[in-house]
Amino acid sequence: MTLTSTASPQQAEIDALRSRITTQLEQDTLNLPLLPVVATQVLQLSGDPNADVTKLSTLIQQDQALAAQILRIANSPAYASRSPIVSLQQAIAWLGMNMLAGLAFSVSVQSGVFKVKGYEKEVQTLWHQALATGLYGKEIARRKRHNVENAFLCGILHTIGKPLLIHLMLQNNEHSSDQPSWTIMDSIIQEFSIVAGTKLAKAWQLPEPVQEAIGFYPDGAYDLATSPTKGAMITCLADHLATAIVDPTAPDEEAMRALQVVQDLNFYPEDMDAIFELKDTIQQSVSSFVA
């Protein structure tokens, strides 16, 4: 008598999705979303040594919704201006051109790849976690005297492969009346998000330190990064801290103090104390991004 095992319908669906995504990744046939136009222009301006604040301000003002959100963020607790910021020129003077460019870039990306119908709650959680990682990364970099703007951008984009995979799986499923459950999609996301994010970062021609952070931010991988900005290592710790905001089952403060990345960053107990004290401010700032 021969015994045969039959995979559950859920496992069969996971295997089918895995096979399609694997094929697309190996053959470079991913249908990658384009970087939003405003984000592309902002990225070009931030990398142009001859660019000035007027060009950036003019670019942002072309999109009134973007300009309004930038001003709201600039007035959030994370940036703590002494008086209300009411114009983009004031925001640039307070935040600096590179940080404001990073904010404009992140808001523009949110309106693109982080918009998915049918999974709004789950994708919003991904966005919250990415934002919190960027904000924590900025503060870690400040304490280590590394590039703050670079750390913010690394954090915002370190898991960009996750919403990308959601888009890809829905495209693969476009002829079906039933969308995959989040449980099924999440198993694929956890498996392929770094590879997919790395490919998207190259297609978007993101700065090399950001590409490194996307590919090497997990524990045990950041040593492979070579950028002197230490973006991958900073993002690793920031990701742990941000996860604690969106996931009540995440490790507590004592467990995070014992992380290897804390030692590798040469972070002292007082550094961690200062970062932990920012939790409420980070949460308020995340809310200001998505309001």
DASUL-V38765 format. One record per residue. N is the residue number from 1. RES is the residue in one letter. PSI is psi as a letter, one per 30 degrees, with the letter a starting at -180 (NA if undefined). Layout:
N/RES/PSI, N/RES/PSI
This chain:
1/M/k, 2/T/k, 3/L/k, 4/T/k, 5/S/k, 6/T/k, 7/A/k, 8/S/l, 9/P/e, 10/Q/e, 11/Q/e, 12/A/e, 13/E/e, 14/I/e, 15/D/e, 16/A/e, 17/L/e, 18/R/e, 19/S/e, 20/R/e, 21/I/e, 22/T/e, 23/T/e, 24/Q/e, 25/L/e, 26/E/e, 27/Q/g, 28/D/h, 29/T/g, 30/L/k, 31/N/i, 32/L/k, 33/P/k, 34/L/k, 35/L/k, 36/P/k, 37/V/e, 38/V/e, 39/A/e, 40/T/e, 41/Q/e, 42/V/e, 43/L/e, 44/Q/e, 45/L/e, 46/S/f, 47/G/g, 48/D/j, 49/P/f, 50/N/f, 51/A/l, 52/D/l, 53/V/f, 54/T/e, 55/K/e, 56/L/e, 57/S/e, 58/T/e, 59/L/e, 60/I/e, 61/Q/f, 62/Q/f, 63/D/j, 64/Q/e, 65/A/e, 66/L/e, 67/A/e, 68/A/e, 69/Q/e, 70/I/e, 71/L/e, 72/R/e, 73/I/e, 74/A/f, 75/N/g, 76/S/l, 77/P/f, 78/A/f, 79/Y/f, 80/A/h, 81/S/k, 82/R/f, 83/S/l, 84/P/k, 85/I/j, 86/V/f, 87/S/l, 88/L/e, 89/Q/e, 90/Q/e, 91/A/e, 92/I/e, 93/A/e, 94/W/e, 95/L/f, 96/G/l, 97/M/e, 98/N/e, 99/M/e, 100/L/e, 101/A/e, 102/G/e, 103/L/e, 104/A/e, 105/F/e, 106/S/e, 107/V/e, 108/S/e, 109/V/e, 110/Q/e, 111/S/f, 112/G/c, 113/V/f, 114/F/g, 115/K/j, 116/V/k, 117/K/k, 118/G/f, 119/Y/h, 120/E/e, 121/K/e, 122/E/e, 123/V/e, 124/Q/e, 125/T/e, 126/L/e, 127/W/e, 128/H/e, 129/Q/e, 130/A/e, 131/L/e, 132/A/e, 133/T/e, 134/G/e, 135/L/e, 136/Y/e, 137/G/e, 138/K/e, 139/E/e, 140/I/e, 141/A/e, 142/R/e, 143/R/f, 144/K/g, 145/R/h, 146/H/l, 147/N/j, 148/V/e, 149/E/e, 150/N/e, 151/A/e, 152/F/e, 153/L/e, 154/C/e, 155/G/e, 156/I/e, 157/L/g, 158/H/f, 159/T/h, 160/I/f, 161/G/f, 162/K/e, 163/P/e, 164/L/e, 165/L/e, 166/I/e, 167/H/e, 168/L/e, 169/M/e, 170/L/e, 171/Q/e, 172/N/f, 173/N/g, 174/E/f, 175/H/g, 176/S/k, 177/S/f, 178/D/k, 179/Q/l, 180/P/k, 181/S/l, 182/W/e, 183/T/e, 184/I/e, 185/M/e, 186/D/e, 187/S/e, 188/I/e, 189/I/e, 190/Q/e, 191/E/e, 192/F/f, 193/S/e, 194/I/e, 195/V/e, 196/A/e, 197/G/e, 198/T/e, 199/K/e, 200/L/e, 201/A/e, 202/K/e, 203/A/e, 204/W/f, 205/Q/h, 206/L/l, 207/P/k, 208/E/e, 209/P/e, 210/V/e, 211/Q/e, 212/E/e, 213/A/e, 214/I/e, 215/G/f, 216/F/g, 217/Y/f, 218/P/l, 219/D/k, 220/G/f, 221/A/f, 222/Y/f, 223/D/f, 224/L/f, 225/A/k, 226/T/f, 227/S/k, 228/P/f, 229/T/f, 230/K/h, 231/G/e, 232/A/e, 233/M/e, 234/I/e, 235/T/e, 236/C/e, 237/L/e, 238/A/e, 239/D/e, 240/H/e, 241/L/e, 242/A/e, 243/T/e, 244/A/f, 245/I/e, 246/V/f, 247/D/j, 248/P/f, 249/T/g, 250/A/l, 251/P/k, 252/D/a, 253/E/e, 254/E/e, 255/A/e, 256/M/e, 257/R/f, 258/A/f, 259/L/k, 260/Q/e, 261/V/f, 262/V/e, 263/Q/e, 264/D/f, 265/L/f, 266/N/h, 267/F/k, 268/Y/l, 269/P/e, 270/E/f, 271/D/e, 272/M/e, 273/D/e, 274/A/e, 275/I/e, 276/F/e, 277/E/f, 278/L/f, 279/K/e, 280/D/e, 281/T/e, 282/I/e, 283/Q/e, 284/Q/e, 285/S/e, 286/V/e, 287/S/e, 288/S/f, 289/F/e, 290/V/g, 291/A/NA
